[in-house]
Structures are given as C-alpha cells and as structure tokens.
Amino acid sequence: MDKSEFEDFNPLDFLDFSCELNCKIQEFESSSSSVKRTIFSRSYYATFLCLRELLSCNTEYISNPYSEHRRLANFVQFKGPFDKKANKKLAKKFRILKRLRQQSDYHLEVPSENTKEYENWIFEDTDFAIDLANEIINQFKNRFKNS
C-alpha cells in the first residue's frame, strides 16, 4: 500500500466494512465465525480510533501507544466530556466492545463452563456490536460536532 492510500483512511470505514460484512455474511465461503470475528474486531477499532482522535483534538487526552486501549477507557470514565454517570456508562460500553474484540482475536474456543473466564464471557451477536459502536461514536461526534 502506498503512502497516500494508507493515509486516506477514516476509522468509520471499519464500521462501514463491518456493516457490509454483516449484511453479506451468508455469501462468504469462509466460515461465518471468521467473518463474525472480523466484524467484532473492526467495530471495536472503528470506535477506538474515533474516540482517540476526538478526545485528542477536543480534550486533554494525549494519545500514546503504551497501554492506549486501557488508558482511553479510563479517560472516558474519569475525565470524559459528559457528566460522571454518562462517562461511566460510555466507558462500560466501550469495554464491552473491547472484550468482544479480545474474545474474537485471541480465543479459538469458548471457555469451559464453571470457570471465571466463562462467567465473564460476553455472548452477543454482530448486530449488537455494530449498534453499540454506532451508539458510542455518535454520542462523541455529537458532543464535539461544533469543534
């Protein structure tokens, strides 16, 4: 990929791609699991990248690759641009998306029942992830739309 192609990117393209995949999931020859895992992952990254950019441009948040995913969620929770209750709720939703992405990217099987990991497993479908990503992104975009 050349430089201009690489830099001509909008994080929302990940979410659009997730929606396209979700609508055509039955048309793919690859397993539906791999498509669903991709949808979870790209929905999360669309959200992560949009929030990182919006917060970096409009608040004191400073992007830094060291533990950025955890730091971003904590920033939203404790210093986010909404009231305390809304910040906490948005951080929780963001962490749910992050967990869905981690499950999709790192686990080949659902953990055994009666384990702590199983108790923390999030059983949701791709529509849920896409809707949650849209909800979070839109709340932040609306908050900073005049900035």
C-alpha positions as CSV (number, residue, x, y, z in Angstrom):
1,M,0.0,0.0,0.0
2,D,1.4,3.4,-0.9
3,K,1.5,6.4,1.5
4,S,-1.5,8.2,0.0
5,E,-3.6,5.1,0.1
6,F,-2.5,4.4,3.7
7,E,-3.2,7.9,4.9
8,D,-6.6,8.2,3.0
9,F,-8.4,6.4,5.8
10,N,-11.3,7.2,8.0
11,P,-11.8,5.0,11.1
12,L,-15.6,4.9,10.3
13,D,-14.6,2.9,7.2
14,F,-14.0,0.0,9.6
15,L,-17.6,0.3,10.8
16,D,-19.0,0.6,7.3
17,F,-17.0,-2.5,6.4
18,S,-18.4,-4.4,9.4
19,C,-21.9,-3.5,8.3
20,E,-21.3,-4.7,4.8
21,L,-19.9,-8.0,6.1
22,N,-22.8,-8.4,8.4
23,C,-25.3,-8.0,5.6
24,K,-23.5,-10.5,3.3
25,I,-22.3,-13.0,5.9
26,Q,-24.1,-15.9,4.2
27,E,-22.4,-15.2,0.9
28,F,-18.9,-15.8,2.1
29,E,-17.2,-19.2,1.5
30,S,-15.1,-18.7,4.6
31,S,-16.6,-19.7,7.9
32,S,-19.1,-17.5,9.5
33,S,-17.0,-17.5,12.6
34,S,-14.1,-15.8,10.8
35,V,-16.5,-13.2,9.4
36,K,-18.1,-12.5,12.7
37,R,-14.8,-12.3,14.4
38,T,-13.7,-9.7,11.9
39,I,-16.9,-7.7,12.5
40,F,-16.4,-7.6,16.2
41,S,-12.8,-6.6,15.8
42,R,-13.4,-3.8,13.2
43,S,-16.4,-2.5,15.1
44,Y,-14.2,-2.1,18.1
45,Y,-11.3,-0.5,16.2
46,A,-13.6,2.0,14.5
47,T,-14.8,3.1,17.9
48,F,-11.4,3.1,19.5
49,L,-9.8,5.2,16.7
50,C,-12.7,7.7,16.5
51,L,-12.7,8.2,20.3
52,R,-8.9,8.5,20.4
53,E,-9.0,11.2,17.7
54,L,-12.0,13.1,19.0
55,L,-10.6,13.1,22.5
56,S,-7.1,14.0,21.5
57,C,-8.4,17.0,19.5
58,N,-11.0,18.2,22.0
59,T,-9.8,17.4,25.5
60,E,-6.5,17.0,27.4
61,Y,-6.3,13.3,26.3
62,I,-2.8,12.6,24.9
63,S,-2.5,9.6,22.6
64,N,0.3,7.3,23.5
65,P,0.7,3.7,22.2
66,Y,1.6,2.4,25.7
67,S,-1.5,0.8,27.1
68,E,-3.6,3.0,25.0
69,H,-6.7,0.9,24.9
70,R,-6.9,0.7,28.7
71,R,-5.9,4.4,29.1
72,L,-8.6,5.5,26.7
73,A,-11.3,3.6,28.5
74,N,-10.1,5.0,31.8
75,F,-10.0,8.6,30.4
76,V,-13.6,8.3,29.2
77,Q,-14.7,7.0,32.6
78,F,-12.9,9.5,34.8
79,K,-12.3,12.6,32.6
80,G,-14.7,12.2,29.7
81,P,-16.7,15.1,28.2
82,F,-20.0,14.1,29.7
83,D,-21.4,14.1,33.2
84,K,-20.0,11.5,35.6
85,K,-22.8,9.0,35.1
86,A,-22.7,9.2,31.3
87,N,-18.9,8.9,31.3
88,K,-19.1,5.8,33.4
89,K,-21.8,4.3,31.2
90,L,-19.9,5.0,28.0
91,A,-16.7,3.6,29.4
92,K,-18.6,0.4,30.3
93,K,-20.0,0.1,26.8
94,F,-16.5,0.7,25.3
95,R,-15.1,-2.0,27.5
96,I,-17.8,-4.4,26.3
97,L,-16.8,-3.8,22.7
98,K,-13.1,-4.2,23.7
99,R,-14.0,-7.6,25.4
100,L,-15.8,-8.8,22.3
101,R,-12.8,-7.9,20.2
102,Q,-10.4,-9.7,22.6
103,Q,-12.6,-12.8,22.6
104,S,-12.7,-12.7,18.8
105,D,-9.0,-12.1,18.3
106,Y,-7.5,-14.3,21.0
107,H,-9.8,-17.2,21.7
108,L,-10.3,-20.2,19.5
109,E,-13.0,-21.7,21.8
110,V,-15.5,-20.6,24.4
111,P,-14.0,-21.2,27.8
112,S,-15.3,-24.2,29.8
113,E,-18.4,-23.7,31.9
114,N,-18.0,-23.1,35.6
115,T,-14.8,-21.1,35.1
116,K,-14.3,-17.4,35.8
117,E,-13.5,-16.7,32.2
118,Y,-16.7,-18.3,31.1
119,E,-18.6,-16.2,33.6
120,N,-17.1,-13.1,32.1
121,W,-17.7,-14.2,28.5
122,I,-19.9,-11.9,26.5
123,F,-22.4,-13.8,24.3
124,E,-23.7,-11.2,21.8
125,D,-24.2,-11.1,18.1
126,T,-22.6,-8.9,15.4
127,D,-25.7,-6.6,15.3
128,F,-25.2,-5.8,18.9
129,A,-21.5,-4.9,18.3
130,I,-22.3,-2.7,15.3
131,D,-25.2,-1.0,17.1
132,L,-23.0,-0.4,20.2
133,A,-20.2,1.0,18.2
134,N,-22.5,3.4,16.3
135,E,-24.1,4.5,19.6
136,I,-20.8,5.3,21.3
137,I,-19.3,7.0,18.2
138,N,-22.4,9.1,17.6
139,Q,-22.5,10.3,21.2
140,F,-18.9,11.5,21.0
141,K,-19.4,13.0,17.5
142,N,-22.5,14.9,18.6
143,R,-20.6,16.2,21.7
144,F,-17.8,17.6,19.6
145,K,-19.7,18.5,16.4
146,N,-19.0,22.2,16.7
147,S,-15.3,21.8,17.5
